Amino acid sequence: MSEFIVVTLDQRPDLIDAANQLASKSWPEFMLHDPIADKHFWRLYDTFPAYQVVLLDESGDLVGMGNTIPATWDGEAENLPNEGWDAIMQLGVSNHAAKIAPNCASAIQAIVAPAYKNKGVSRAVIKAMRDTVQKQGITHLIAPVRPNHKHLYPLASMERYVMWESADGSFFDPWLRTHARLGARMMKVCPRSMTITAPIAEWEAWTQMRFPESGAYIIPGALVPVGVDLDRNTVTYVEPNVWMLHEIPADNPAPTL
């Protein structure tokens, strides 16, 4: 990562606005309306800035960003929450309020600026996230990974999708493959990682689609179909992710709060 400047947001709080702008432009519109994110995402910058890493180019422009949150986990795959992203965000916040010391950290998102996509920067972001939590004395980075080609196959279950392989036997999905090549192990699917429910009119505005009757619809960017209920005037999206684990050599003493 010598070609990038790597800093955390406790070192450079002036970069928070740029980081937020990059995030807002990196996801389908509907992904920006998760109620758990609406309630807690700001805590990453306010409470856990040392766990937020950004990569800058030589001119100081944002190249990529990795967000993590300290958490707790007993090390058993079956005890990673089925509610994935939503659950780990809430756990990190509640642990901090209860002064429970973390024994792991969870990735929240990894983003690459559009000008740097398909140039291997995503690997640098993951490495920066690993290095950042290692400096906090944490040796396990878990991640509710959003496979980046799953949206092309919305009718396949996540359980089936993660079993697909490339010709060399590696993961079919590029983002899962990137994590694995950096040493991560797949732990399990989290079937309800993020749940977004809103009135039909809002979803129509977000997707530029019409939903004239109840049923399942495939929408751009979604990993699985959404469910439309005209009687209740709701559209519900329940996104599955994949729990992966990066084990990191110890560096500093265990963290405390």
Phi and psi restraints in degrees (value plus and minus 20) as a CYANA .aco file:
   2 SER   PHI     -83.4   -43.4
   2 SER   PSI     -41.3    -1.3
   3 GLU   PHI     -99.4   -59.4
   3 GLU   PSI     -26.7    13.3
   4 PHE   PHI    -139.5   -99.5
   4 PHE   PSI     131.8   171.8
   5 ILE   PHI    -113.3   -73.3
   5 ILE   PSI     106.1   146.1
   6 VAL   PHI    -133.5   -93.5
   6 VAL   PSI     101.4   141.4
   7 VAL   PHI    -157.6  -117.6
   7 VAL   PSI     137.7   177.7
   8 THR   PHI    -122.0   -82.0
   8 THR   PSI     142.3   182.3
   9 LEU   PHI     -97.9   -57.9
   9 LEU   PSI     -30.6     9.4
  10 ASP   PHI     -93.7   -53.7
  10 ASP   PSI     -47.9    -7.9
  11 GLN   PHI     -99.5   -59.5
  11 GLN   PSI     -53.7   -13.7
  12 ARG   PHI    -152.8  -112.8
  12 ARG   PSI      48.2    88.2
  13 PRO   PHI     -82.9   -42.9
  13 PRO   PSI     -37.5     2.5
  14 ASP   PHI     -86.9   -46.9
  14 ASP   PSI     -31.5     8.5
  15 LEU   PHI    -112.5   -72.5
  15 LEU   PSI     -21.0    19.0
  16 ILE   PHI     -80.9   -40.9
  16 ILE   PSI     -64.5   -24.5
  17 ASP   PHI     -82.2   -42.2
  17 ASP   PSI     -63.1   -23.1
  18 ALA   PHI     -84.9   -44.9
  18 ALA   PSI     -57.8   -17.8
  19 ALA   PHI     -84.4   -44.4
  19 ALA   PSI     -62.7   -22.7
  20 ASN   PHI     -83.3   -43.3
  20 ASN   PSI     -60.6   -20.6
  21 GLN   PHI     -84.5   -44.5
  21 GLN   PSI     -60.8   -20.8
  22 LEU   PHI     -82.2   -42.2
  22 LEU   PSI     -63.6   -23.6
  23 ALA   PHI     -83.3   -43.3
  23 ALA   PSI     -63.4   -23.4
  24 SER   PHI     -85.8   -45.8
  24 SER   PSI     -43.8    -3.8
  25 LYS   PHI    -113.6   -73.6
  25 LYS   PSI     -21.9    18.1
  26 SER   PHI    -122.1   -82.1
  26 SER   PSI     -27.7    12.3
  27 TRP   PHI    -143.7  -103.7
  27 TRP   PSI     134.1   174.1
  28 PRO   PHI     -76.8   -36.8
  28 PRO   PSI     127.1   167.1
  29 GLU   PHI     -72.8   -32.8
  29 GLU   PSI     -61.6   -21.6
  30 PHE   PHI     -83.4   -43.4
  30 PHE   PSI     -45.1    -5.1
  31 MET   PHI     -91.2   -51.2
  31 MET   PSI     -32.6     7.4
  32 LEU   PHI    -109.3   -69.3
  32 LEU   PSI     -10.6    29.4
  33 HIS   PHI    -144.7  -104.7
  33 HIS   PSI       6.6    46.6
  34 ASP   PHI     -90.8   -50.8
  34 ASP   PSI     108.3   148.3
  35 PRO   PHI     -84.7   -44.7
  35 PRO   PSI     -50.6   -10.6
  36 ILE   PHI     -89.1   -49.1
  36 ILE   PSI     -60.8   -20.8
  37 ALA   PHI     -84.8   -44.8
  37 ALA   PSI     -61.8   -21.8
  38 ASP   PHI     -77.6   -37.6
  38 ASP   PSI     -56.6   -16.6
  39 LYS   PHI    -102.4   -62.4
  39 LYS   PSI     -56.9   -16.9
  40 HIS   PHI    -139.7   -99.7
  40 HIS   PSI     -33.9     6.1
  41 PHE   PHI     -79.8   -39.8
  41 PHE   PSI     -55.2   -15.2
  42 TRP   PHI     -80.3   -40.3
  42 TRP   PSI     -42.9    -2.9
  43 ARG   PHI     -84.5   -44.5
  43 ARG   PSI     -45.3    -5.3
  44 LEU   PHI     -78.3   -38.3
  44 LEU   PSI     -59.6   -19.6
  45 TYR   PHI    -105.1   -65.1
  45 TYR   PSI     -54.4   -14.4
  46 ASP   PHI    -101.8   -61.8
  46 ASP   PSI     -60.9   -20.9
  47 THR   PHI    -127.9   -87.9
  47 THR   PSI     -51.8   -11.8
  48 PHE   PHI    -144.0  -104.0
  48 PHE   PSI      23.7    63.7
  49 PRO   PHI     -83.9   -43.9
  49 PRO   PSI     -45.6    -5.6
  50 ALA   PHI     -90.1   -50.1
  50 ALA   PSI     -32.8     7.2
  51 TYR   PHI    -118.4   -78.4
  51 TYR   PSI     -16.5    23.5
  52 GLN   PHI    -129.6   -89.6
  52 GLN   PSI     101.8   141.8
  53 VAL   PHI    -137.5   -97.5
  53 VAL   PSI     120.1   160.1
  54 VAL   PHI    -147.2  -107.2
  54 VAL   PSI     128.7   168.7
  55 LEU   PHI    -131.4   -91.4
  55 LEU   PSI     112.3   152.3
  56 LEU   PHI    -140.1  -100.1
  56 LEU   PSI     129.4   169.4
  57 ASP   PHI    -105.8   -65.8
  57 ASP   PSI    -196.0  -156.0
  58 GLU   PHI     -83.2   -43.2
  58 GLU   PSI     -45.8    -5.8
  59 SER   PHI    -108.8   -68.8
  59 SER   PSI     -21.1    18.9
  60 GLY   PHI      70.5   110.5
  60 GLY   PSI     -14.1    25.9
  61 ASP   PHI     -99.8   -59.8
  61 ASP   PSI     129.2   169.2
  62 LEU   PHI     -92.4   -52.4
  62 LEU   PSI     103.7   143.7
  63 VAL   PHI    -118.7   -78.7
  63 VAL   PSI     -60.5   -20.5
  64 GLY   PHI    -184.5  -144.5
  64 GLY   PSI     149.4   189.4
  65 MET   PHI    -169.2  -129.2
  65 MET   PSI     123.7   163.7
  66 GLY   PHI    -152.2  -112.2
  66 GLY   PSI     103.8   143.8
  67 ASN   PHI    -126.4   -86.4
  67 ASN   PSI     114.3   154.3
  68 THR   PHI    -155.5  -115.5
  68 THR   PSI     143.9   183.9
  69 ILE   PHI    -159.0  -119.0
  69 ILE   PSI     115.1   155.1
  70 PRO   PHI     -87.6   -47.6
  70 PRO   PSI     124.1   164.1
  71 ALA   PHI    -171.9  -131.9
  71 ALA   PSI    -191.8  -151.8
  72 THR   PHI    -151.9  -111.9
  72 THR   PSI     126.9   166.9
  73 TRP   PHI    -180.2  -140.2
  73 TRP   PSI     120.6   160.6
  74 ASP   PHI    -104.8   -64.8
  74 ASP   PSI     -18.5    21.5
  75 GLY   PHI      69.9   109.9
  75 GLY   PSI     -25.1    14.9
  76 GLU   PHI    -114.1   -74.1
  76 GLU   PSI     107.8   147.8
  77 ALA   PHI     -77.5   -37.5
  77 ALA   PSI     -60.9   -20.9
  78 GLU   PHI     -86.0   -46.0
  78 GLU   PSI     -36.6     3.4
  79 ASN   PHI    -116.4   -76.4
  79 ASN   PSI     -17.7    22.3
  80 LEU   PHI     -88.8   -48.8
  80 LEU   PSI     113.9   153.9
  81 PRO   PHI     -86.8   -46.8
  81 PRO   PSI     116.8   156.8
  82 ASN   PHI     -85.7   -45.7
  82 ASN   PSI     -39.6     0.4
  83 GLU   PHI    -108.4   -68.4
  83 GLU   PSI     -11.2    28.8
  84 GLY   PHI      21.3    61.3
  84 GLY   PSI    -133.6   -93.6
  85 TRP   PHI     -79.3   -39.3
  85 TRP   PSI     -68.7   -28.7
  86 ASP   PHI     -79.6   -39.6
  86 ASP   PSI     -64.6   -24.6
  87 ALA   PHI     -88.5   -48.5
  87 ALA   PSI     -62.4   -22.4
  88 ILE   PHI     -92.0   -52.0
  88 ILE   PSI     -51.9   -11.9
  89 MET   PHI     -84.1   -44.1
  89 MET   PSI     -65.8   -25.8
  90 GLN   PHI     -85.6   -45.6
  90 GLN   PSI     -58.2   -18.2
  91 LEU   PHI     -84.8   -44.8
  91 LEU   PSI     -64.0   -24.0
  92 GLY   PHI     -80.0   -40.0
  92 GLY   PSI     -60.8   -20.8
  93 VAL   PHI     -89.8   -49.8
  93 VAL   PSI     -64.6   -24.6
  94 SER   PHI     -89.0   -49.0
  94 SER   PSI     -55.6   -15.6
  95 ASN   PHI     -80.6   -40.6
  95 ASN   PSI     -63.5   -23.5
  96 HIS   PHI     -82.9   -42.9
  96 HIS   PSI     -62.2   -22.2
  97 ALA   PHI     -83.4   -43.4
  97 ALA   PSI     -53.9   -13.9
  98 ALA   PHI    -109.7   -69.7
  98 ALA   PSI     -17.2    22.8
  99 LYS   PHI      38.7    78.7
  99 LYS   PSI      20.0    60.0
 100 ILE   PHI    -111.5   -71.5
 100 ILE   PSI     101.7   141.7
 101 ALA   PHI     -89.7   -49.7
 101 ALA   PSI     118.9   158.9
 102 PRO   PHI     -95.6   -55.6
 102 PRO   PSI     132.2   172.2
 103 ASN   PHI    -142.2  -102.2
 103 ASN   PSI     -15.7    24.3
 104 CYS   PHI    -176.4  -136.4
 104 CYS   PSI     156.7   196.7
 105 ALA   PHI    -154.7  -114.7
 105 ALA   PSI     134.8   174.8
 106 SER   PHI    -139.1   -99.1
 106 SER   PSI     116.9   156.9
 107 ALA   PHI     -85.3   -45.3
 107 ALA   PSI     124.4   164.4
 108 ILE   PHI    -132.2   -92.2
 108 ILE   PSI     -65.5   -25.5
 109 GLN   PHI    -181.4  -141.4
 109 GLN   PSI     134.4   174.4
 110 ALA   PHI    -152.3  -112.3
 110 ALA   PSI     105.6   145.6
 111 ILE   PHI    -151.1  -111.1
 111 ILE   PSI     121.3   161.3
 112 VAL   PHI    -139.8   -99.8
 112 VAL   PSI     114.7   154.7
 113 ALA   PHI     -81.5   -41.5
 113 ALA   PSI     124.5   164.5
 114 PRO   PHI     -71.6   -31.6
 114 PRO   PSI     -59.4   -19.4
 115 ALA   PHI     -87.7   -47.7
 115 ALA   PSI     -35.2     4.8
 116 TYR   PHI    -131.9   -91.9
 116 TYR   PSI     -12.7    27.3
 117 LYS   PHI     -87.9   -47.9
 117 LYS   PSI     130.2   170.2
 118 ASN   PHI      42.8    82.8
 118 ASN   PSI       8.8    48.8
 119 LYS   PHI    -143.9  -103.9
 119 LYS   PSI      -3.9    36.1
 120 GLY   PHI      61.1   101.1
 120 GLY   PSI     -11.5    28.5
 121 VAL   PHI     -90.0   -50.0
 121 VAL   PSI     -49.2    -9.2
 122 SER   PHI     -79.5   -39.5
 122 SER   PSI     -55.7   -15.7
 123 ARG   PHI     -83.0   -43.0
 123 ARG   PSI     -61.2   -21.2
 124 ALA   PHI     -84.8   -44.8
 124 ALA   PSI     -56.4   -16.4
 125 VAL   PHI     -85.2   -45.2
 125 VAL   PSI     -65.4   -25.4
 126 ILE   PHI     -81.1   -41.1
 126 ILE   PSI     -64.7   -24.7
 127 LYS   PHI     -80.9   -40.9
 127 LYS   PSI     -59.7   -19.7
 128 ALA   PHI     -85.3   -45.3
 128 ALA   PSI     -58.6   -18.6
 129 MET   PHI     -83.6   -43.6
 129 MET   PSI     -64.2   -24.2
 130 ARG   PHI     -80.5   -40.5
 130 ARG   PSI     -66.4   -26.4
 131 ASP   PHI     -83.3   -43.3
 131 ASP   PSI     -57.4   -17.4
 132 THR   PHI     -85.3   -45.3
 132 THR   PSI     -66.0   -26.0
 133 VAL   PHI     -93.2   -53.2
 133 VAL   PSI     -50.6   -10.6
 134 GLN   PHI     -80.3   -40.3
 134 GLN   PSI     -59.7   -19.7
 135 LYS   PHI     -87.0   -47.0
 135 LYS   PSI     -38.4     1.6
 136 GLN   PHI    -109.3   -69.3
 136 GLN   PSI     -14.2    25.8
 137 GLY   PHI      63.7   103.7
 137 GLY   PSI      -2.6    37.4
 138 ILE   PHI    -124.2   -84.2
 138 ILE   PSI     116.0   156.0
 139 THR   PHI    -133.7   -93.7
 139 THR   PSI     -17.7    22.3
 140 HIS   PHI    -152.8  -112.8
 140 HIS   PSI      99.5   139.5
 141 LEU   PHI    -131.5   -91.5
 141 LEU   PSI      92.1   132.1
 142 ILE   PHI    -115.8   -75.8
 142 ILE   PSI     138.9   178.9
 143 ALA   PHI    -171.3  -131.3
 143 ALA   PSI     102.3   142.3
 144 PRO   PHI    -102.6   -62.6
 144 PRO   PSI      67.2   107.2
 145 VAL   PHI     -96.4   -56.4
 145 VAL   PSI     115.1   155.1
 146 ARG   PHI    -118.7   -78.7
 146 ARG   PSI      79.9   119.9
 147 PRO   PHI     -78.0   -38.0
 147 PRO   PSI     108.8   148.8
 148 ASN   PHI    -103.5   -63.5
 148 ASN   PSI     -24.0    16.0
 149 HIS   PHI    -131.5   -91.5
 149 HIS   PSI     -19.0    21.0
 150 LYS   PHI     -82.8   -42.8
 150 LYS   PSI     -50.6   -10.6
 151 HIS   PHI     -83.1   -43.1
 151 HIS   PSI     -38.9     1.1
 152 LEU   PHI     -98.5   -58.5
 152 LEU   PSI     -32.5     7.5
 153 TYR   PHI    -152.7  -112.7
 153 TYR   PSI      38.8    78.8
 154 PRO   PHI     -87.6   -47.6
 154 PRO   PSI     -38.7     1.3
 155 LEU   PHI    -108.1   -68.1
 155 LEU   PSI     -31.8     8.2
 156 ALA   PHI    -102.0   -62.0
 156 ALA   PSI     115.1   155.1
 157 SER   PHI     -85.9   -45.9
 157 SER   PSI     133.0   173.0
 158 MET   PHI     -82.5   -42.5
 158 MET   PSI     -55.7   -15.7
 159 GLU   PHI     -80.5   -40.5
 159 GLU   PSI     -58.1   -18.1
 160 ARG   PHI     -94.4   -54.4
 160 ARG   PSI     -63.0   -23.0
 161 TYR   PHI     -79.4   -39.4
 161 TYR   PSI     -62.0   -22.0
 162 VAL   PHI     -89.3   -49.3
 162 VAL   PSI     -33.8     6.2
 163 MET   PHI    -108.7   -68.7
 163 MET   PSI     -31.1     8.9
 164 TRP   PHI     -88.0   -48.0
 164 TRP   PSI     124.0   164.0
 165 GLU   PHI    -146.6  -106.6
 165 GLU   PSI     131.7   171.7
 166 SER   PHI     -98.2   -58.2
 166 SER   PSI     154.0   194.0
 167 ALA   PHI     -79.1   -39.1
 167 ALA   PSI     -49.3    -9.3
 168 ASP   PHI    -109.2   -69.2
 168 ASP   PSI     -13.7    26.3
 169 GLY   PHI      68.7   108.7
 169 GLY   PSI     -22.2    17.8
 170 SER   PHI    -101.7   -61.7
 170 SER   PSI     153.3   193.3
 171 PHE   PHI     -75.3   -35.3
 171 PHE   PSI     119.5   159.5
 172 PHE   PHI     -84.7   -44.7
 172 PHE   PSI     -58.8   -18.8
 173 ASP   PHI     -98.0   -58.0
 173 ASP   PSI     110.2   150.2
 174 PRO   PHI     -82.1   -42.1
 174 PRO   PSI     -57.1   -17.1
 175 TRP   PHI     -94.6   -54.6
 175 TRP   PSI     -59.5   -19.5
 176 LEU   PHI     -82.2   -42.2
 176 LEU   PSI     -60.2   -20.2
 177 ARG   PHI     -84.5   -44.5
 177 ARG   PSI     -59.9   -19.9
 178 THR   PHI     -81.6   -41.6
 178 THR   PSI     -67.0   -27.0
 179 HIS   PHI     -78.3   -38.3
 179 HIS   PSI     -66.2   -26.2
 180 ALA   PHI     -83.4   -43.4
 180 ALA   PSI     -58.9   -18.9
 181 ARG   PHI     -90.4   -50.4
 181 ARG   PSI     -36.5     3.5
 182 LEU   PHI    -115.2   -75.2
 182 LEU   PSI      -9.2    30.8
 183 GLY   PHI      82.8   122.8
 183 GLY   PSI     -19.2    20.8
 184 ALA   PHI     -95.6   -55.6
 184 ALA   PSI     130.8   170.8
 185 ARG   PHI    -134.4   -94.4
 185 ARG   PSI     118.9   158.9
 186 MET   PHI     -93.7   -53.7
 186 MET   PSI     111.8   151.8
 187 MET   PHI    -121.8   -81.8
 187 MET   PSI     -70.9   -30.9
 188 LYS   PHI    -194.5  -154.5
 188 LYS   PSI     147.3   187.3
 189 VAL   PHI    -100.9   -60.9
 189 VAL   PSI     118.6   158.6
 190 CYS   PHI    -127.7   -87.7
 190 CYS   PSI      86.6   126.6
 191 PRO   PHI     -92.9   -52.9
 191 PRO   PSI     -39.7     0.3
 192 ARG   PHI    -148.5  -108.5
 192 ARG   PSI      34.8    74.8
 193 SER   PHI     -87.6   -47.6
 193 SER   PSI     -53.2   -13.2
 194 MET   PHI    -169.2  -129.2
 194 MET   PSI     111.6   151.6
 195 THR   PHI    -141.8  -101.8
 195 THR   PSI     103.5   143.5
 196 ILE   PHI    -144.1  -104.1
 196 ILE   PSI      97.3   137.3
 197 THR   PHI    -146.1  -106.1
 197 THR   PSI     112.0   152.0
 198 ALA   PHI    -175.3  -135.3
 198 ALA   PSI     143.9   183.9
 199 PRO   PHI     -79.0   -39.0
 199 PRO   PSI     133.6   173.6
 200 ILE   PHI     -77.3   -37.3
 200 ILE   PSI     -62.2   -22.2
 201 ALA   PHI     -79.4   -39.4
 201 ALA   PSI     -57.5   -17.5
 202 GLU   PHI     -87.1   -47.1
 202 GLU   PSI     -63.8   -23.8
 203 TRP   PHI     -84.1   -44.1
 203 TRP   PSI     -56.9   -16.9
 204 GLU   PHI     -84.5   -44.5
 204 GLU   PSI     -57.2   -17.2
 205 ALA   PHI     -88.7   -48.7
 205 ALA   PSI     -60.6   -20.6
 206 TRP   PHI     -86.9   -46.9
 206 TRP   PSI     -57.8   -17.8
 207 THR   PHI    -121.6   -81.6
 207 THR   PSI     -32.3     7.7
 208 GLN   PHI      37.9    77.9
 208 GLN   PSI      17.3    57.3
 209 MET   PHI    -144.2  -104.2
 209 MET   PSI     143.5   183.5
 210 ARG   PHI    -130.3   -90.3
 210 ARG   PSI     125.4   165.4
 211 PHE   PHI    -143.7  -103.7
 211 PHE   PSI      62.1   102.1
 212 PRO   PHI     -96.9   -56.9
 212 PRO   PSI     -33.3     6.7
 213 GLU   PHI    -169.5  -129.5
 213 GLU   PSI     142.8   182.8
 214 SER   PHI     -87.7   -47.7
 214 SER   PSI     130.6   170.6
 215 GLY   PHI     124.0   164.0
 215 GLY   PSI    -190.1  -150.1
 216 ALA   PHI    -115.5   -75.5
 216 ALA   PSI     116.9   156.9
 217 TYR   PHI    -150.7  -110.7
 217 TYR   PSI     120.7   160.7
 218 ILE   PHI    -110.9   -70.9
 218 ILE   PSI     106.6   146.6
 219 ILE   PHI    -143.4  -103.4
 219 ILE   PSI     129.7   169.7
 220 PRO   PHI     -78.3   -38.3
 220 PRO   PSI     111.3   151.3
 221 GLY   PHI      69.9   109.9
 221 GLY   PSI     -33.3     6.7
 222 ALA   PHI    -105.4   -65.4
 222 ALA   PSI     122.9   162.9
 223 LEU   PHI     -99.7   -59.7
 223 LEU   PSI     -44.0    -4.0
 224 VAL   PHI    -160.8  -120.8
 224 VAL   PSI     143.5   183.5
 225 PRO   PHI     -82.7   -42.7
 225 PRO   PSI     134.0   174.0
 226 VAL   PHI    -113.1   -73.1
 226 VAL   PSI     138.9   178.9
 227 GLY   PHI    -129.0   -89.0
 227 GLY   PSI     106.5   146.5
 228 VAL   PHI    -127.1   -87.1
 228 VAL   PSI     110.5   150.5
 229 ASP   PHI    -146.5  -106.5
 229 ASP   PSI      81.1   121.1
 230 LEU   PHI     -86.1   -46.1
 230 LEU   PSI     -54.8   -14.8
 231 ASP   PHI     -83.3   -43.3
 231 ASP   PSI     -57.2   -17.2
 232 ARG   PHI    -116.1   -76.1
 232 ARG   PSI     -23.8    16.2
 233 ASN   PHI      36.1    76.1
 233 ASN   PSI      26.9    66.9
 234 THR   PHI    -155.0  -115.0
 234 THR   PSI     131.1   171.1
 235 VAL   PHI    -141.6  -101.6
 235 VAL   PSI     112.8   152.8
 236 THR   PHI    -144.8  -104.8
 236 THR   PSI     112.0   152.0
 237 TYR   PHI    -141.5  -101.5
 237 TYR   PSI     103.9   143.9
 238 VAL   PHI    -138.0   -98.0
 238 VAL   PSI      87.0   127.0
 239 GLU   PHI    -113.3   -73.3
 239 GLU   PSI     107.3   147.3
 240 PRO   PHI    -106.2   -66.2
 240 PRO   PSI     126.4   166.4
 241 ASN   PHI    -149.0  -109.0
 241 ASN   PSI    -192.5  -152.5
 242 VAL   PHI    -151.4  -111.4
 242 VAL   PSI      98.7   138.7
 243 TRP   PHI     -92.9   -52.9
 243 TRP   PSI     106.5   146.5
 244 MET   PHI    -147.6  -107.6
 244 MET   PSI     135.0   175.0
 245 LEU   PHI    -146.1  -106.1
 245 LEU   PSI     105.3   145.3
 246 HIS   PHI    -123.9   -83.9
 246 HIS   PSI      99.4   139.4
 247 GLU   PHI    -114.2   -74.2
 247 GLU   PSI     109.8   149.8
 248 ILE   PHI    -141.5  -101.5
 248 ILE   PSI     114.1   154.1
 249 PRO   PHI     -78.1   -38.1
 249 PRO   PSI     124.3   164.3
 250 ALA   PHI     -85.5   -45.5
 250 ALA   PSI     124.6   164.6
 251 ASP   PHI    -148.2  -108.2
 251 ASP   PSI     -78.4   -38.4
 252 ASN   PHI    -131.4   -91.4
 252 ASN   PSI     147.3   187.3
 253 PRO   PHI     -80.1   -40.1
 253 PRO   PSI     139.3   179.3
 254 ALA   PHI     -77.6   -37.6
 254 ALA   PSI     123.1   163.1
 255 PRO   PHI     -96.8   -56.8
 255 PRO   PSI     137.7   177.7
 256 THR   PHI    -152.1  -112.1
 256 THR   PSI     146.1   186.1
